[in-house]
Amino acid sequence: MQQRRLGNSDLDVTVLGFGAWALGGGGRAFAWGAQDDAQSIEAIQRALDSGINWIDTAAVYGLGHLEAVVAKALKGRTQRPYVFTKCGMVWDDRGDVHRVLKANSVRRECEASLRRLKVDAIDLYRLHWPVDSTAEMEEGWTALAELQRQGKVRWLGVSHFNVSQLRQVQRIAPVTSLQSPYSLIQRDIEQDVLPFCQQNNIGVIVSSSLASGLLTGAMAREHIRGLPDDDWRRYSPGFQEPRLSHHLALVERMRGLGERHGCSTAEVAIAWVLRHPAVTAAIVDARNGKQVDGLIHAGDFRLTPKELRELEDALHGGATAHLGETHV
């Protein structure tokens, strides 16, 4: 699979990375419903065996549980992938999650992630969300820079930051990577964030290129109606009318385009985000090995200029979803 250098780092990452958000299990904040750990491990290992060389996770996914699952999946592998995780979303005894970037909290989170992941250093450590307080955000970023100097973190990144916030932390220490949602139906970052990152050698890792499953081709109305109550997508505007009909019509156009190349609808969606020159790589989420198989060829698939215009035409005049802060 094609690899690209991630921003100002020495990391050559595959253009697809395994996203672990959906594997956190049910009954927790930002859950996707129940998940079997054995299937999670199967999905991670299938992705790595297929050539992916990095995993994206976060402490808050499964409230710590998922980082431990990642460690189990990597146990005994002779070639360890890069492991990227995030801090700044802290939960209490009731499972309520709060954004905290105080230095002591960031340091505690890092130590906990190192223990759960069973690694000596985190390859890319990111602030998961910005906070309203400028002073607290700078305090959190300064703490990350200190962790880097201590060798506990190799490279530093942020997630969901805008250009102003990127400039703010850049004054303290270089930003290696930004993670942000980006898909055919969520294109907010095209106007200023992507150009800024390109100009400043900040690697962009895009999440939700499949719009949390909406652009996979598997999300029929019946499937959406059957989502469990603890799956956040059940209540997202992008999965409801009036937006849903437009999104499903777009998916049908994507399905036809993919069939011409023997590719899945999901691979078309992923190839679309990878066509942007500022995008380094895309996170792809899968909950079992079979789902991985339906995504993996996106790393080598290229859309022609004509096909890109077809997708733009399909989007023209339709309302797009902003899935907003349900992205974690």
GIZIRA-V665642 format. One record per backbone hydrogen bond with DSSP energy under -0.5 kcal/mol. NH is the residue of the N-H (numbers start at 1). CO is the residue of the C=O. If there is no record, write none. Layout:
{{NH,CO} {NH,CO}}
This chain:
{{4,13} {6,11} {7,5} {9,6} {12,10} {13,4} {13,11} {15,2} {17,282} {18,54} {19,17} {19,284} {20,56} {23,20} {24,21} {31,28} {32,33} {33,230} {40,36} {41,37} {42,38} {43,39} {44,40} {45,41} {46,42} {47,43} {48,44} {49,45} {50,46} {51,48} {52,47} {55,82} {56,18} {57,55} {57,84} {59,86} {61,58} {62,60} {63,60} {64,59} {65,62} {66,61} {68,64} {69,65} {70,66} {71,67} {72,68} {73,69} {74,70} {75,71} {77,74} {80,78} {82,53} {84,55} {84,82} {85,124} {87,126} {90,88} {90,98} {92,96} {95,92} {98,90} {100,88} {100,98} {106,102} {107,103} {108,104} {109,105} {110,106} {111,107} {112,108} {113,109} {114,110} {115,111} {116,112} {117,113} {118,114} {119,114} {122,152} {123,83} {123,121} {124,83} {125,155} {126,85} {127,157} {128,87} {128,126} {134,132} {137,133} {138,134} {139,135} {140,136} {141,137} {142,138} {143,139} {144,140} {145,141} {146,142} {147,143} {148,144} {149,145} {150,146} {151,148} {152,147} {153,147} {154,122} {155,123} {157,125} {158,177} {159,127} {160,179} {166,162} {167,163} {168,164} {169,165} {170,166} {171,167} {172,169} {173,169} {176,156} {176,174} {177,156} {178,203} {179,158} {180,205} {182,207} {183,186} {186,183} {190,187} {191,188} {194,189} {196,192} {197,193} {198,194} {199,195} {200,196} {201,198} {202,197} {203,176} {203,201} {204,278} {205,178} {205,203} {206,204} {206,281} {207,180} {209,283} {211,208} {213,210} {214,211} {215,210} {216,213} {220,218} {224,220} {225,221} {226,222} {227,224} {231,228} {232,31} {232,230} {234,231} {235,232} {236,233} {239,236} {240,237} {243,240} {244,240} {246,242} {247,243} {248,244} {249,245} {250,246} {251,247} {252,248} {253,249} {254,250} {255,251} {256,252} {257,253} {258,254} {259,255} {260,256} {261,257} {261,258} {262,258} {262,259} {263,258} {266,216} {268,264} {269,265} {270,266} {271,267} {272,268} {273,269} {274,270} {275,271} {275,272} {276,273} {279,276} {280,204} {280,278} {281,204} {282,15} {283,206} {284,17} {286,19} {292,288} {293,289} {294,290} {295,292} {296,292} {298,295} {299,296} {300,297} {301,297} {308,304} {309,305} {310,306} {311,307} {312,308} {313,309} {314,310} {315,311} {316,312} {318,315} {323,321} {326,323} {327,324}}
